[in-house]
C-alpha cells in the first residue's frame, strides 16, 4: 500500500497489519501512537487485540532482554 486515499484507509491498513505504526504515523501526519489509536477509535476502525507474528517475535525478544537486565541488576 503506497499512498492511501484517506486517514480511514491508513488506519484500516495499519490495523490489518499491512504496515507498522511508524509508517501509519508518517502517512497520517499524526505525531504520537496515542493519537493514532484515538484517530482509529474516532474513525470507527476496530483495534486488533492480538499481536501479528512479527510483533510476537519482537515482544518475546524485548521480554527476554528485560528479564536479563533485571536479573543482572539484582
C-alpha positions as CSV (number, residue, x, y, z in Angstrom):
1,X,0.0,0.0,0.0
2,X,1.8,3.1,-1.2
3,X,-0.5,6.1,-0.9
4,X,-3.7,5.5,0.9
5,X,-6.6,7.8,-0.1
6,X,-7.7,8.8,3.4
7,X,-7.0,8.7,7.1
8,X,-9.6,5.9,7.4
9,X,-7.8,3.8,4.8
10,X,-4.5,4.3,6.5
11,X,-5.9,3.3,9.9
12,X,-7.7,0.2,8.4
13,X,-4.5,-0.9,6.7
14,X,-2.4,-0.3,9.8
15,X,-4.8,-2.4,11.9
16,X,-4.8,-5.1,9.2
17,X,-1.1,-5.4,9.5
18,X,-0.2,-4.0,6.1
19,X,2.4,-1.8,7.7
20,X,3.5,-0.8,11.2
21,X,2.6,2.1,13.4
22,X,5.6,4.1,12.3
23,X,4.5,4.1,8.7
24,X,0.9,4.8,9.8
25,X,2.2,7.8,11.8
26,X,4.1,9.1,8.8
27,X,1.3,8.6,6.3
28,X,-1.3,10.1,8.5
29,X,0.8,13.0,9.7
30,X,-0.1,12.1,13.3
31,X,2.5,12.7,15.9
32,X,2.1,10.0,18.6
33,X,0.9,6.5,18.9
34,X,-1.8,7.6,21.4
35,X,-3.2,10.0,18.8
36,X,-3.1,7.2,16.2
37,X,-5.2,5.0,18.4
38,X,-7.5,7.9,19.2
39,X,-7.9,8.5,15.5
40,X,-8.7,4.8,14.9
41,X,-11.3,4.9,17.7
42,X,-12.9,8.1,16.5
43,X,-13.0,6.8,12.9
44,X,-14.7,3.6,13.9
45,X,-11.7,1.4,12.9
46,X,-11.7,-1.8,15.0
47,X,-8.5,-2.1,17.0
48,X,-7.0,-5.6,16.8
49,X,-6.1,-7.0,20.2
50,X,-3.8,-9.9,19.1
51,X,-0.3,-9.3,18.0
52,X,0.8,-10.1,14.5
53,X,3.5,-12.8,14.2
54,X,6.4,-10.3,13.8
55,X,5.1,-8.3,16.8
56,X,5.0,-11.5,18.9
57,X,8.7,-12.2,18.0
58,X,9.7,-8.7,18.9
59,X,7.7,-8.9,22.2
60,X,9.5,-12.1,23.1
61,X,12.9,-10.6,22.4
62,X,12.2,-7.5,24.4
63,X,10.8,-9.5,27.2
64,X,13.9,-11.7,27.3
65,X,16.2,-8.6,27.3
66,X,14.2,-7.0,30.1
67,X,14.3,-10.2,32.2
68,X,18.1,-10.5,31.6
69,X,18.6,-6.8,32.5
70,X,16.5,-7.3,35.7
71,X,18.4,-10.4,36.7
72,X,21.8,-8.6,36.2
73,X,20.7,-5.7,38.3
74,X,19.6,-8.0,41.2
